[in-house]
Amino acid sequence: MPEGRIGPGGGSRRDILFGMSTTIEVVRDVITTSRIATRTNAPLEEGQARLRVDRFALTSNNITYAAFGDGLRYWDFFPVPTGDSHDDGRPWGRVPVWGYATVIESRSADLAVGERAYGYLPMSDELVVQPGRRDASGFTDVAEHRRPMAAAYNRYVFPTADANDDPAFEPHQMVLWPLFMTSFMIDDYLASEGTDRPEMFGASIAVISSASSKTAIGAAQLLAARAGIRVVGLTSARSAEFVRGLGCYSAVLNYDEISACPPGDAVYVDIAGDRAVNHAVHSHYGDSLAHSLVVGGTHWNTDAAASGPLPGPKPEFFFAPAQIALRTKEWGRDGLDQRVGSAWRRFATWSNDWLRFEESHGAEPVRSLYESLAAGVVDPRVGHVCSLLVD
């Protein structure tokens, strides 16, 4: 088994070249607890390639991955080795992130040293993949443990082949693109195109919790563009001014003001995952709530429980990769890329009005940032770009 050390250090390009890698790992059932683990890399097997993880984003979406890690198998993408010197009996996991990586070693005919890709990565300085199904735009990791997973998470895109790629927008790609893709699919699902459901389930109001989150902002921008739709954002008192300033919500209410939500038929997009908030929204609208969509868990650590049954429709969990797979089948990959691409360019450009990027380098600063996000310390005005690499 690979052996190594646990400590506060960071990985480096030199370490990877000499066979060492550094990873931030999290206790799966206590996701605020993390560690920095350094291990000796195993040699590549035939068909594998080693990627150096250059940069990735950390957002509240990654905390949702951790909070739902067991139920939605997010922990299964990048399993932690067992039986080595780091194995202390606790269930450790690696939180997935989105970012850029470069091939530094390859025993695969499908991937050459020096090629660069964007996709799903661990909070680490390296990743071993088994490239397969390569085409002009990218490749799929066909490693056995990833084959049961959603295809959208196993796909890596070559930036040079991406029509939407712009080096100036790489921070936006890392921080916003995965979230905006979910936003686009929320809007698409509620639009009901190609189904026998009425648009917005017949509602004229969309209520979105965790309104300051980037997924919520993207969904609000898209839904607000639909004729006759009012978008109501629910947020904390500390974020209310920021959310109002965005201009994409018809109304912004604090969580203790849910009773002031406008009357009428509504759909609820639950990104907070707060049981008390859910109960308040369902109670306010009752039978006027046409649909309740569970998207995320930015308030995963909220213990408040509401008493009594939940009025209105039963909440349904929304899994964006399933909607992506449906639309890819119906529209083709090119058709989907074209539709999302035009909306993405507008959103990314607009985000420059309210979003700034901050960088964290080295394992300890990145681990500290992760723990702050897991504790709910989030500034919606900041997009965090990270790297474990130090020179």
Residue pairs with C-beta under 8 A, 6 or more apart in sequence:
1 81
1 83
1 84
2 39
2 40
2 41
2 42
2 81
2 84
3 39
3 40
3 84
3 85
4 20
4 37
4 38
4 39
4 40
4 84
4 85
4 86
5 37
5 38
5 85
6 35
6 36
6 37
6 38
6 86
7 36
7 38
8 36
8 363
8 364
9 22
9 36
9 38
9 363
9 364
10 22
10 125
10 361
10 362
10 363
10 364
10 388
10 389
10 390
11 20
11 21
11 22
11 38
11 124
11 125
11 126
11 363
11 388
11 389
11 390
12 125
12 389
12 390
12 391
13 52
13 389
13 391
15 21
15 22
15 38
15 125
16 41
16 50
16 52
16 104
16 125
16 126
17 104
19 40
19 41
20 38
20 39
20 40
20 41
21 38
21 39
21 41
21 124
21 125
21 126
22 36
22 37
22 38
22 124
22 125
22 363
22 388
23 36
23 37
23 38
23 39
23 94
23 122
23 123
23 124
23 125
23 388
24 34
24 35
24 36
24 37
24 94
24 95
24 123
24 124
24 363
24 366
24 367
24 370
24 388
25 34
25 35
25 36
25 37
25 80
25 86
25 92
25 93
25 94
26 33
26 34
26 66
26 92
26 93
26 94
26 95
26 370
27 33
27 34
27 90
27 91
27 92
27 93
28 66
28 69
28 70
28 75
28 91
28 92
28 93
29 91
31 63
31 66
31 67
31 69
31 95
31 300
31 374
32 301
32 371
32 374
32 375
34 367
34 370
34 371
34 374
35 86
35 92
35 367
36 363
36 364
36 367
37 86
39 81
39 84
39 86
41 50
41 126
41 128
42 128
44 50
44 105
44 106
44 107
44 128
45 107
46 107
47 107
47 108
47 130
47 131
48 106
48 107
48 108
48 128
48 129
48 130
49 103
49 105
49 106
49 107
49 108
49 111
49 128
49 129
49 130
49 131
50 103
50 104
50 105
50 106
50 126
50 127
50 128
51 101
51 102
51 103
51 104
51 117
51 121
51 126
51 127
51 128
51 129
52 101
52 102
52 103
52 104
52 125
52 126
52 389
53 99
53 101
53 121
53 122
53 124
53 125
53 126
53 127
53 387
53 388
53 389
54 99
54 100
54 101
54 102
54 387
54 389
55 99
55 100
55 170
55 174
55 385
55 386
55 387
56 97
56 98
56 99
56 100
56 121
56 123
56 174
56 385
56 386
56 387
57 97
57 98
57 99
57 171
57 174
57 175
57 383
57 384
57 385
57 386
58 97
58 123
58 360
58 366
58 369
58 370
58 373
58 384
58 386
59 175
59 179
59 214
59 373
59 383
59 384
60 210
60 213
60 214
60 296
60 298
60 373
60 378
61 178
61 179
61 182
61 213
61 214
61 215
61 296
62 95
62 96
62 97
62 370
62 373
63 297
63 298
63 300
63 373
63 374
64 273
64 296
64 297
64 298
64 300
65 72
65 74
65 95
65 96
66 74
66 93
66 95
66 374
67 273
67 297
67 300
68 74
68 297
69 75
69 93
69 95
72 319
73 148
73 149
74 95
74 96
75 93
75 94
76 145
76 146
76 148
76 149
77 94
77 96
77 120
77 122
77 146
77 149
77 153
78 94
78 96
78 122
78 124
78 127
79 94
79 145
80 86
80 92
80 93
80 94
81 87
86 92
94 122
94 123
94 124
95 122
95 123
95 370
96 120
96 121
96 122
96 153
97 120
97 121
97 122
97 123
97 386
98 118
98 119
98 120
98 121
98 174
98 177
98 178
99 118
99 121
99 174
99 386
100 116
100 117
100 118
100 159
100 170
100 174
101 116
101 117
101 118
101 119
101 121
101 127
101 156
102 114
102 115
102 116
102 117
103 111
103 112
103 113
103 114
103 115
103 116
103 117
104 113
104 126
105 113
106 112
106 113
108 130
108 131
110 131
110 132
110 134
110 139
111 129
111 131
111 134
111 139
115 158
116 158
116 159
116 160
117 138
117 139
117 156
117 157
117 158
117 159
118 156
118 157
118 158
118 159
118 162
118 173
119 138
119 155
119 156
119 157
120 153
120 154
120 156
121 127
123 366
123 370
123 386
123 388
124 388
125 387
125 388
125 389
129 141
129 143
129 156
130 141
130 142
130 143
131 139
131 140
131 141
131 142
132 139
132 140
132 141
132 142
133 139
133 140
133 142
134 140
136 158
136 161
137 157
137 158
137 161
137 162
138 155
138 156
138 157
138 158
138 161
139 155
139 156
140 151
140 154
140 155
140 156
141 154
141 156
142 154
146 153
146 154
150 319
150 321
150 322
150 324
150 325
151 321
151 325
152 320
152 321
152 324
152 325
153 321
159 165
159 170
163 337
163 341
164 337
164 341
164 344
164 345
165 173
169 348
171 357
171 383
171 385
172 348
172 351
172 383
174 383
174 385
175 214
175 355
175 357
175 383
175 384
175 385
176 214
176 218
176 347
176 348
176 351
176 355
176 383
177 344
179 213
179 214
179 215
179 218
180 214
180 215
180 218
180 343
180 344
180 347
180 348
181 320
181 324
181 340
182 215
182 218
182 219
182 295
182 320
183 215
183 216
183 217
183 218
183 219
183 221
183 222
183 347
184 218
184 222
184 340
184 343
184 344
185 318
185 320
185 323
185 324
185 327
186 215
186 219
186 222
186 269
186 293
186 295
186 318
186 320
187 219
187 222
187 223
187 226
188 323
188 327
189 293
189 318
189 323
190 199
190 200
190 201
190 206
190 223
190 267
190 269
190 291
190 293
191 199
191 200
191 226
192 198
192 199
192 200
192 201
194 330
199 226
200 206
200 226
200 229
200 267
200 290
201 267
201 290
201 291
202 265
202 290
203 264
203 265
203 266
203 267
203 290
203 291
204 228
204 229
204 230
204 264
204 265
204 266
205 229
205 230
205 231
205 232
205 261
205 262
205 264
205 265
205 266
205 267
206 219
206 220
206 223
206 229
206 230
206 231
206 232
206 266
206 267
206 268
206 269
207 232
207 234
207 261
207 266
207 267
207 268
207 269
207 281
207 285
208 216
208 219
208 220
208 231
208 232
208 233
208 234
208 249
208 268
208 269
208 271
209 216
209 234
209 268
209 269
209 270
209 271
209 272
209 274
209 277
209 278
209 281
210 216
210 234
210 235
210 271
210 272
210 296
210 298
210 299
211 217
211 220
211 233
211 234
211 235
211 239
211 243
211 249
211 252
212 233
212 235
212 236
212 239
212 242
212 243
212 378
212 380
213 271
213 296
213 298
213 380
214 380
214 383
215 271
215 295
215 296
216 233
216 269
216 271
217 246
217 248
217 380
218 347
219 269
220 231
220 233
220 246
220 248
220 249
221 248
221 347
221 350
222 343
223 229
223 231
224 231
224 248
224 249
224 250
230 250
230 251
230 262
231 248
231 249
231 250
232 249
232 250
232 251
232 252
232 253
232 261
232 262
232 266
233 243
233 249
233 251
233 252
233 253
234 253
234 254
234 255
234 258
234 272
234 277
234 281
235 243
235 252
235 253
235 254
235 255
236 254
236 255
237 254
239 380
240 252
240 254
242 354
242 380
242 381
243 249
243 252
243 380
244 252
245 354
246 354
251 261
251 262
253 260
253 261
255 274
255 277
255 280
258 277
258 280
258 281
258 284
259 280
259 284
261 281
261 284
261 285
263 288
264 288
265 288
265 289
265 290
266 285
266 288
266 289
266 290
267 289
267 290
267 291
267 292
267 293
268 278
268 281
268 282
268 285
268 289
268 291
268 292
268 293
268 315
269 293
269 295
270 277
270 278
270 281
270 292
270 293
270 294
270 295
270 296
270 315
271 295
271 296
271 298
272 296
272 297
272 298
272 299
272 302
273 294
273 296
273 297
273 298
273 299
273 300
273 302
274 299
274 302
274 304
275 302
275 304
275 305
275 306
276 302
276 304
276 305
276 306
277 299
278 292
278 306
278 310
278 315
279 306
279 308
279 310
280 306
281 289
281 292
282 289
282 292
282 310
282 311
282 312
283 311
285 311
285 312
286 311
286 312
287 311
287 312
288 312
289 311
289 312
289 313
290 313
291 313
291 316
292 312
292 313
292 314
292 315
292 316
293 315
293 316
293 318
294 315
294 316
294 317
294 318
295 318
298 378
299 376
301 375
301 376
324 336
327 336
328 336
331 339
354 381
355 381
355 382
355 383
356 381
356 382
356 383
357 382
357 383
357 384
357 385
358 382
358 383
358 384
358 385
359 384
359 385
359 386
359 387
360 366
360 369
360 384
360 385
360 386
360 387
361 386
361 387
361 389
361 390
362 387
362 388
362 390
363 388
366 386
366 387
366 388
369 384
369 386
373 384
